[in-house]
Amino acid sequence: MPPLVRSDSLQDIDFTLRRRFNKESFRPNQREIILAALEGKDVFVQAATSFGKSLCFQLPAVIDRGITIVISPLLSLMMNQVKALRESNIDARTLNSTLPLPDRDYIYSDLATGHPLTRLLYITPELCSSSHFRIKLKLVHQQKELARIAVDEAHCISEWGHDFRPDFKRLSWLRETFPDVPIICLTATANELVRKDVLSTLGMDKDAGRLKEFYMTANRPNLHLEVRFTSDEANDRFDDFVTWLKGVYERRGGNEERRKELEEKGERVENVSGIIYTISRDETETLAAALRMEGIGARPFHAKLTKEEKERTLGRWIKNEVGYDVIVATTAFGMGIDKDDVRFVVHWRLPKSFEGYYQEAGRAGRDGNAGYCFLYYSREDRDRVMSMLVRDGGKGNKGEGGEANRKARIKSHERLVEYCEMTDGCRHEFICRYFGEGEKVVECDYACDWHKEGSAGLKRRMKAGLASEEWVCTQREEGRFDECYYSE
């Protein structure tokens, strides 16, 4: 893999944005974050999935001299970002165990010069713990070519977080070894306890006057949030979803056959691209096949598919090709994928954590247009997930962890259950409160089921949907339930 042309030392960030990233303007706060990074500040960014956090370290890497090290938890996320950067003629690379030996040798040789041509190097936290890599990084630092360190998905640092990775905790070595190198860390899903843990671990001290923090609201007002109640006995998810999506097809250009006819005529077909998240590889296959039998262009996506099949499916889905409307995927799907026009995200099963639900639902409507997010909720799913969390014993992704992580994951799941079962408030407000925005009033504009139906309507729907449970309701007047609860 020969080196790409090294970027010019561009000082105009607007020009760089247009020239290298093909974007006309910054989103709110992106410019301020990038300027803080270019000033050599430590930067902490918490922003929703649609914000464009990666640009906050990618653009400074193009302007600055030296190399930016990007630490990321997912190989697919790194590879997607590197591919996009290289297509823009930015020398970005990833160093990981799957890389062919010649490519790996080139990167290590580039680092060994002390003056690497690579502008952004994506690595895993596990690689950052290796002595071989650390020796090379020290050499780059000695030559004053280590521009900054970016930690993506920074919540993985904290054992209080839902995606704790023990090797992320060892990133404390970076500040201890390179105290003068600025750090930028980014996340969409950190509560106050997790934020404090992240800042402490990375040595990002507020009192030193070097840290700038940016907190964007977790509110996504263009997303309609709804919980749909069901039970495993009723097994009515499929009919409910098919009825809903076929209604969408009819409103936006007809069924798949009709859509194909329109495209052949060169007529515009409105996009109905979406994602369905479920918990197992087998269910992605069976559900996608069942949807195709109903005339819905659905394709499975999971780790056991071949690389070629995944690339083909992803590419056609991104281009909105006929037959590739819906991706049925396990939860790893979606991170780092550049697709702004996802119109709906469906959770077929209850996620394990509140943060996971928020991050996945946030992949809808990234273009700012309306997106629809609903979650099928059953108490059987709730109990199944809780059993998994208890059985897991607090183990992290790499077999480590502890009691703090176990408690955090259970607490996160409990809050998601609370979110699903609440009937007395706005779902957007609940999300904002969860991520520490206090009791702020959110302008929902009927973008959640509570605002749309009211408490009485939600309670009636819960009673009908969770049919396997015994309900006790008090009713003062017809059509209005003042309180509903499960009898034990």
C-alpha positions, 0 to 999 in steps of 0.5 A, a space after each residue: 500500500 504505497 503512501 498517499 500524497 501528504 496534505 498541504 498545511 491548510 489553515 482555512 478550515 472552511 476550505 478544508 471542509 469543502 476541499 477534503 470532506 466535500 461538506 459545505 458547512 459545519 454542524 452546530 458546535 463542530 467549528 468550535 470543537 475543531 478550533 479547540 483541538 487545533 489550539 492544542 486543548 484537551 477536548 471532551 465531546 458528548 453528542 448524539 449519533 447524528 452529530 458528526 463526531 469523527 470530523 472533529 478529529 479528522 479535519 484537525 489531522 489534515 491541517 496539523 503537521 504530524 500524526 493523529 492516533 485514533 483509538 476505536 473499539 470496532 474493526 468495522 468502524 475503523 475500516 469504514 472511516 479509513 476507506 472514506 478518508 482514503 477516497 478523499 486522498 487523505 493518508 489514513 490507515 488502520 493497524 490491526 491483526 487482520 492487516 496483510 503483513 506487507 501493509 503492517 510492515 509499511 505502517 511500522 516502517 513509517 512510524 520508525 522514521 519518526 516523521 510518518 507520512 500517515 496522517 490518521 492511524 486507527 488502532 484498537 485499545 488492545 494494540 495500544 497496550 502492546 510494547 512493540 507499538 508503544 516503542 514506535 509511538 515514543 519515537 514519533 513523540 521524540 521527533 515532535 510528530 505526535 499531533 494528538 490522540 483521539 479516543 472514539 467511543 470513549 464510554 468504553 473506558 469506564 467500568 460504569 459504562 455499558 460497553 466497558 473494555 478493560 484495554 481502554 482503561 489502560 489508555 491512562 498510559 498515554 497521558 502518563 507518557 505523553 503529558 504534552 500531547 492533546 487528547 480528544 475523546 468522543 462519545 454519544 452515551 455517557 452519564 455523569 458517572 461515566 464522564 467523570 471516570 473517562 476524564 480521570 482515566 485519561 488525565 484530562 484535568 479541568 483544573 489545569 485550564 487545558 480542558 474544553 468540554 462540549 455537551 450537545 443535547 441528546 434530544 433528536 426532535 425529528 425522531 418519532 419514538 414509540 414502544 409497541 407492546 407484545 408478548 412472546 405468546 402472542 408473537 404479533 411483531 411480524 404482522 404488526 411490522 409488515 402492516 406498518 411498512 406496507 402502509 409506508 410503501 403505499 404512501 411512498 410509491 407502492 410495493 417493491 414491484 411498483 417501485 421497480 417500474 417507477 425506477 425503470 421509467 426514471 421516476 423518483 421513488 421516495 426512500 423507505 430505507 430502514 434497519 431492524 435490530 435483533 439479538 441473534 444471527 439466526 433470527 436475522 436470517 429467518 426474519 429477512 427471509 420472511 419479510 422477502 416472502 411479503 414482498 419487502 426487500 430485506 437482507 440479513 447482516 451479521 458477522 458470519 456472512 462472507 466479507 464479499 456478501 457483507 460489502 455487497 449488501 451494505 453497498 446496495 443498501 446505502 445506494 437504496 437499490 431495489 430489494 435492499 430497503 431493510 437491513 436485519 442486523 445484530 447490534 454491531 451493525 451501523 457504527 461508522 456507516 455513512 448513510 444519512 437517509 435511514 427512515 426507520 429503526 426497529 428494535 425487534 427485541 429489547 436491547 441490553 442497555 439504554 445506551 445501546 438503544 439510544 445509539 441504535 435508534 439514533 441511526 435514523 433521520 441523520 439527515 434531519 428529516 423525519 425518522 421513525 423508531 419503535 421498540 417491541 417490548 415484552 416482559 419475556 424479553 425483559 426477563 431474558 435480558 436480565 437473566 443474561 446480565 446476571 449470568 454474565 457476572 459483570 464480565 467485559 468483552 474480553 473476559 474482565 470486569 467486575 462488580 461495578 460494571 455488572 451493577 452498571 449494566 443491570 442499572 442501564 437495563 432497568 432504566 430501559 425497562 422503565 422507559 418502556 413501561 412509563 405512561 406519564 411522560 415524554 420519551 424525549 424528555 426521559 432520554 435527556 434526563 438520563 444523559 444528565 440534562 436535568 428537568 429541561 422541557 423538550 419540544 416534542 411536537 407529538 414526536 413520541 407515543 405519549 404526546 400522541 396518545 396520552 397516558 390513558 391511550 398508552 395504558 390501554 395499549 399496554 394492557 392489550 399488548 402485554 396480554 400474558 400479564 394480569 393487569 389491575 387498573 383503576 378507572 374513574 371514568 370511561 376511557 380514562 385509566 388513572 393507574 395500571 399495574 401488574 399483579 404479582 
